Amino acid sequence: MQFLKYSVIRLGIFLAVFFSLWQLMSWPIFLAGLIALVVAFAVSYLFFNKLRLAAAQDVQKLFARTSSNKTQKQLVDEQIEDSYDEQQRKTEGNQ
């Protein structure tokens, strides 16, 4: 739920800055979008840090939940793929 709240706040900041620059100040649309993107990122990073961290935890919990629902066959397949990948990396490292 925190992820949704954080996303809506960030989108709102972006849209407010974008439409202000584009419509009210007659900036080119591409430049207004680029500036709005940077401003939305900076404001949300600086002033909504706790909400950003809570949103990150929500996403982490979502991915942890999906990985815990794997079947035994999926886990075995992952181990085989991992060992093959490690073997390939060692072979490439020796060349």
Backbone as a printed PyTorch tensor [residue, N CA C, xyz], in Angstrom:
tensor([[[  0.8230,  -1.1970,   0.0000],
         [  0.0000,   0.0000,   0.0000],
         [  0.8670,   1.2610,   0.0000]],

        [[  2.0250,   1.1990,   0.6880],
         [  2.9190,   2.3570,   0.7290],
         [  3.5080,   2.6330,  -0.6480]],

        [[  3.7350,   1.5650,  -1.4230],
         [  4.2590,   1.7340,  -2.7720],
         [  3.2900,   2.5360,  -3.6300]],

        [[  2.0180,   2.2440,  -3.5130],
         [  1.0070,   2.9700,  -4.2820],
         [  0.9440,   4.4320,  -3.8610]],

        [[  0.9810,   4.6790,  -2.5590],
         [  0.9470,   6.0470,  -2.0550],
         [  2.1630,   6.8410,  -2.5530]],

        [[  3.3350,   6.2340,  -2.4800],
         [  4.5640,   6.8900,  -2.9270],
         [  4.5170,   7.1750,  -4.4340]],

        [[  4.0040,   6.2240,  -5.1950],
         [  3.9080,   6.4050,  -6.6460],
         [  2.9520,   7.5260,  -7.0160]],

        [[  1.8280,   7.6030,  -6.3200],
         [  0.8430,   8.6560,  -6.5980],
         [  1.4070,  10.0350,  -6.2440]],

        [[  2.0960,  10.1320,  -5.1270],
         [  2.7040,  11.4100,  -4.7420],
         [  3.7390,  11.8360,  -5.7670]],

        [[  4.5610,  10.9100,  -6.1840],
         [  5.6010,  11.2320,  -7.1690],
         [  4.9980,  11.6240,  -8.5170]],

        [[  3.9610,  10.9190,  -8.9210],
         [  3.2750,  11.2580, -10.1690],
         [  2.6100,  12.6260, -10.0700]],

        [[  2.0230,  12.9260,  -8.9150],
         [  1.3960,  14.2340,  -8.7190],
         [  2.4040,  15.3740,  -8.8080]],

        [[  3.5670,  15.1770,  -8.1980],
         [  4.6210,  16.1930,  -8.2790],
         [  5.0600,  16.3770,  -9.7240]],

        [[  5.2500,  15.2730, -10.4240],
         [  5.6550,  15.3390, -11.8240],
         [  4.6320,  16.1070, -12.6580]],

        [[  3.3600,  15.7400, -12.5180],
         [  2.3210,  16.3890, -13.3190],
         [  2.1790,  17.8730, -12.9990]],

        [[  2.2870,  18.2360, -11.7240],
         [  2.1720,  19.6480, -11.3410],
         [  3.3070,  20.4630, -11.9540]],

        [[  4.5110,  19.9670, -11.8680],
         [  5.6570,  20.6960, -12.4370],
         [  5.5700,  20.6950, -13.9580]],

        [[  5.2290,  19.5600, -14.5400],
         [  5.1560,  19.4550, -15.9950],
         [  4.1350,  20.4280, -16.5840]],

        [[  2.9240,  20.4050, -16.0640],
         [  1.9010,  21.2880, -16.6180],
         [  2.1840,  22.7520, -16.3230]],

        [[  2.8220,  23.0300, -15.2030],
         [  3.2000,  24.4120, -14.9060],
         [  4.2110,  24.9280, -15.9180]],

        [[  5.2080,  24.1320, -16.2000],
         [  6.2330,  24.5630, -17.1540],
         [  5.7060,  24.5930, -18.5830]],

        [[  4.9280,  23.5950, -18.9430],
         [  4.4800,  23.4680, -20.3230],
         [  3.3740,  24.4670, -20.6690]],

        [[  2.3530,  24.5530, -19.8430],
         [  1.2140,  25.4110, -20.1580],
         [  1.4070,  26.8520, -19.7050]],

        [[  1.8120,  27.0340, -18.4700],
         [  1.8930,  28.3890, -17.9250],
         [  3.1260,  29.1440, -18.3950]],

        [[  4.2320,  28.4410, -18.5630],
         [  5.4700,  29.1210, -18.9380],
         [  5.8520,  28.8850, -20.3990]],

        [[  5.0460,  28.0900, -21.1150],
         [  5.2300,  27.8190, -22.5470],
         [  6.5960,  27.2290, -22.8800]],

        [[  7.0780,  26.3370, -22.0420],
         [  8.3300,  25.6430, -22.3260],
         [  8.0460,  24.5260, -23.3340]],

        [[  9.0420,  24.1100, -24.0870],
         [  8.8300,  22.9560, -24.9840],
         [  8.4690,  21.7090, -24.1770]],

        [[  7.6360,  20.8580, -24.7460],
         [  7.0900,  19.7160, -24.0180],
         [  8.1920,  18.7590, -23.5440]],

        [[  9.1930,  18.5230, -24.3940],
         [ 10.2660,  17.6070, -24.0140],
         [ 11.0650,  18.1680, -22.8400]],

        [[ 11.4070,  19.4350, -22.8990],
         [ 12.1750,  20.0550, -21.8240],
         [ 11.3680,  20.1180, -20.5260]],

        [[ 10.0740,  20.4390, -20.6380],
         [  9.2090,  20.4720, -19.4590],
         [  9.1240,  19.0860, -18.8160]],

        [[  9.0300,  18.0480, -19.6370],
         [  8.9740,  16.6890, -19.1140],
         [ 10.2680,  16.2770, -18.4380]],

        [[ 11.3650,  16.6510, -19.0300],
         [ 12.6600,  16.3060, -18.4580],
         [ 12.8900,  17.0150, -17.1190]],

        [[ 12.5990,  18.3100, -17.0740],
         [ 12.7510,  19.0710, -15.8290],
         [ 11.7860,  18.5350, -14.7640]],

        [[ 10.5640,  18.2230, -15.1440],
         [  9.5780,  17.6980, -14.1900],
         [ 10.0180,  16.3460, -13.6440]],

        [[ 10.6250,  15.5320, -14.4870],
         [ 11.1190,  14.2330, -14.0380],
         [ 12.2090,  14.3960, -12.9890]],

        [[ 13.1380,  15.2950, -13.2400],
         [ 14.2360,  15.5290, -12.2940],
         [ 13.7030,  16.1200, -10.9870]],

        [[ 12.8050,  17.0800, -11.0920],
         [ 12.2520,  17.7250,  -9.8900],
         [ 11.4510,  16.7100,  -9.0600]],

        [[ 10.6280,  15.8950,  -9.7160],
         [  9.8300,  14.8970,  -8.9950],
         [ 10.7300,  13.8890,  -8.2800]],

        [[ 11.8020,  13.4790,  -8.9460],
         [ 12.7390,  12.5530,  -8.3100],
         [ 13.3960,  13.2010,  -7.0970]],

        [[ 13.8920,  14.4250,  -7.2750],
         [ 14.6220,  15.0940,  -6.1910],
         [ 13.7170,  15.3730,  -4.9900]],

        [[ 12.5280,  15.8820,  -5.2470],
         [ 11.6110,  16.2160,  -4.1490],
         [ 11.1920,  14.9490,  -3.4040]],

        [[ 10.8440,  13.9050,  -4.1420],
         [ 10.4110,  12.6780,  -3.4730],
         [ 11.5640,  12.0200,  -2.7220]],

        [[ 12.7660,  12.1230,  -3.2390],
         [ 13.9210,  11.5250,  -2.5760],
         [ 14.2810,  12.2910,  -1.3020]],

        [[ 14.2070,  13.6050,  -1.3620],
         [ 14.6140,  14.4270,  -0.2180],
         [ 13.5430,  14.5260,   0.8690]],

        [[ 12.2860,  14.6670,   0.4710],
         [ 11.2410,  14.9640,   1.4410],
         [ 10.3390,  13.7870,   1.7970]],

        [[ 10.3860,  12.7100,   1.0270],
         [  9.5410,  11.5500,   1.3030],
         [ 10.3940,  10.3040,   1.5110]],

        [[ 11.4900,  10.4540,   2.2360],
         [ 12.4330,   9.3520,   2.4190],
         [ 11.8070,   8.1780,   3.1840]],

        [[ 11.0750,   8.4530,   4.2550],
         [ 10.4500,   7.3730,   5.0290],
         [  9.4300,   6.6080,   4.1870]],

        [[  8.6570,   7.3540,   3.3990],
         [  7.6750,   6.7050,   2.5330],
         [  8.3620,   5.8960,   1.4340]],

        [[  9.4690,   6.3910,   0.9130],
         [ 10.2300,   5.6740,  -0.1080],
         [ 10.7700,   4.3610,   0.4530]],

        [[ 11.2990,   4.4010,   1.6680],
         [ 11.8190,   3.1840,   2.2950],
         [ 10.7040,   2.1790,   2.5860]],

        [[  9.5560,   2.6820,   3.0140],
         [  8.4150,   1.7910,   3.2650],
         [  7.9250,   1.1690,   1.9580]],

        [[  7.9330,   1.9360,   0.8830],
         [  7.5280,   1.4090,  -0.4240],
         [  8.5110,   0.3400,  -0.8850]],

        [[  9.7830,   0.5500,  -0.6420],
         [ 10.7940,  -0.4390,  -1.0140],
         [ 10.5920,  -1.7330,  -0.2280]],

        [[ 10.2180,  -1.6200,   1.0320],
         [  9.9470,  -2.8170,   1.8370],
         [  8.7190,  -3.5570,   1.3210]],

        [[  7.7010,  -2.8170,   0.8750],
         [  6.5170,  -3.4550,   0.3040],
         [  6.8800,  -4.2730,  -0.9320]],

        [[  7.7100,  -3.7020,  -1.7840],
         [  8.1210,  -4.4010,  -2.9970],
         [  8.9680,  -5.6150,  -2.6390]],

        [[  9.8460,  -5.4590,  -1.6680],
         [ 10.6880,  -6.5770,  -1.2420],
         [  9.8340,  -7.7130,  -0.6880]],

        [[  8.8270,  -7.3940,   0.1050],
         [  7.9340,  -8.4190,   0.6500],
         [  7.1650,  -9.1260,  -0.4630]],

        [[  6.7600,  -8.3690,  -1.4720],
         [  6.0240,  -8.9600,  -2.5900],
         [  6.8860,  -9.9690,  -3.3280]],

        [[  8.1330,  -9.6220,  -3.6010],
         [  9.0100, -10.5570,  -4.3030],
         [  9.4220, -11.7210,  -3.4210]],

        [[  9.5630, -11.5140,  -2.1350],
         [  9.9080, -12.6040,  -1.2210],
         [  8.7600, -13.6030,  -1.1350]],

        [[  7.5640, -13.0920,  -1.1780],
         [  6.3920, -13.9680,  -1.1050],
         [  6.2940, -14.8520,  -2.3420]],

        [[  6.5870, -14.3020,  -3.5230],
         [  6.4930, -15.1120,  -4.7400],
         [  7.5930, -16.1540,  -4.7930]],

        [[  8.7740, -15.8550,  -4.2560],
         [  9.8430, -16.8470,  -4.3010],
         [  9.6190, -17.9680,  -3.2900]],

        [[  8.8680, -17.7420,  -2.2360],
         [  8.6150, -18.7950,  -1.2500],
         [  7.5490, -19.7750,  -1.7240]],

        [[  6.8330, -19.4420,  -2.7780],
         [  5.7810, -20.3220,  -3.2940],
         [  6.2900, -21.2560,  -4.3780]],

        [[  7.5870, -21.3760,  -4.5550],
         [  8.1350, -22.2140,  -5.6100],
         [  8.0250, -23.6880,  -5.2400]],

        [[  7.8260, -24.4960,  -6.2650],
         [  7.7590, -25.9360,  -6.0560],
         [  9.1670, -26.5060,  -5.9300]],

        [[  9.2370, -27.7530,  -5.5250],
         [ 10.5360, -28.4130,  -5.3810],
         [ 11.2300, -28.5080,  -6.7310]],

        [[ 10.4620, -28.7730,  -7.7880],
         [ 11.0490, -28.8720,  -9.1300],
         [ 11.6510, -27.5380,  -9.5530]],

        [[ 10.9870, -26.4200,  -9.2670],
         [ 11.5200, -25.1100,  -9.6140],
         [ 12.8200, -24.8290,  -8.8570]],

        [[ 12.8720, -25.2210,  -7.5930],
         [ 14.0900, -25.0170,  -6.8050],
         [ 15.2550, -25.8490,  -7.3450]],

        [[ 14.9780, -27.0870,  -7.7380],
         [ 16.0210, -27.9410,  -8.3110],
         [ 16.4980, -27.3570,  -9.6390]],

        [[ 15.5630, -26.9080, -10.4680],
         [ 15.9260, -26.2880, -11.7410],
         [ 16.8080, -25.0600, -11.5360]],

        [[ 16.4950, -24.2680, -10.5370],
         [ 17.3050, -23.0780, -10.2470],
         [ 18.7180, -23.4690,  -9.8180]],

        [[ 18.8270, -24.5230,  -9.0180],
         [ 20.1630, -24.9780,  -8.5980],
         [ 20.9810, -25.4630,  -9.7900]],

        [[ 20.3350, -26.1680, -10.7040],
         [ 21.0290, -26.6360, -11.9020],
         [ 21.4810, -25.4570, -12.7530]],

        [[ 20.5940, -24.4810, -12.9320],
         [ 20.9500, -23.3000, -13.7130],
         [ 22.0900, -22.5200, -13.0700]],

        [[ 22.0480, -22.3950, -11.7480],
         [ 23.1100, -21.6790, -11.0400],
         [ 24.4510, -22.3790, -11.1810]],

        [[ 24.4510, -23.6970, -11.0450],
         [ 25.7180, -24.4230, -11.1650],
         [ 26.2530, -24.3420, -12.5910]],

        [[ 25.3780, -24.4060, -13.5920],
         [ 25.8050, -24.2630, -14.9850],
         [ 26.3780, -22.8690, -15.2360]],

        [[ 25.7160, -21.8640, -14.6960],
         [ 26.1910, -20.4890, -14.8590],
         [ 27.5590, -20.2930, -14.2160]],

        [[ 27.7360, -20.8300, -13.0250],
         [ 29.0380, -20.7330, -12.3520],
         [ 30.1310, -21.4470, -13.1440]],

        [[ 29.7850, -22.5920, -13.7100],
         [ 30.7440, -23.3430, -14.5100],
         [ 31.1430, -22.5260, -15.7480]],

        [[ 30.1790, -21.8770, -16.3900],
         [ 30.4560, -21.0490, -17.5690],
         [ 31.3360, -19.8520, -17.2080]],

        [[ 31.0850, -19.2500, -16.0600],
         [ 31.8810, -18.1010, -15.6310],
         [ 33.3370, -18.5090, -15.3590]],

        [[ 33.5280, -19.6830, -14.7640],
         [ 34.8840, -20.1670, -14.5000],
         [ 35.6020, -20.4650, -15.8060]],

        [[ 34.8780, -21.0380, -16.7620],
         [ 35.4700, -21.3520, -18.0680],
         [ 35.8620, -20.0760, -18.7970]],

        [[ 34.9990, -19.0550, -18.7680],
         [ 35.2980, -17.7820, -19.4240],
         [ 36.4380, -17.0570, -18.7210]],

        [[ 36.5360, -17.1980, -17.4160],
         [ 37.5950, -16.5430, -16.6560],
         [ 38.9650, -17.1260, -16.9500]],

        [[ 39.0290, -18.3950, -17.3090],
         [ 40.3160, -19.0530, -17.6090],
         [ 40.8170, -18.7430, -19.0070]],

        [[ 39.9590, -18.2500, -19.8610],
         [ 40.3720, -17.9750, -21.2480],
         [ 40.9780, -16.6240, -21.4210]]])
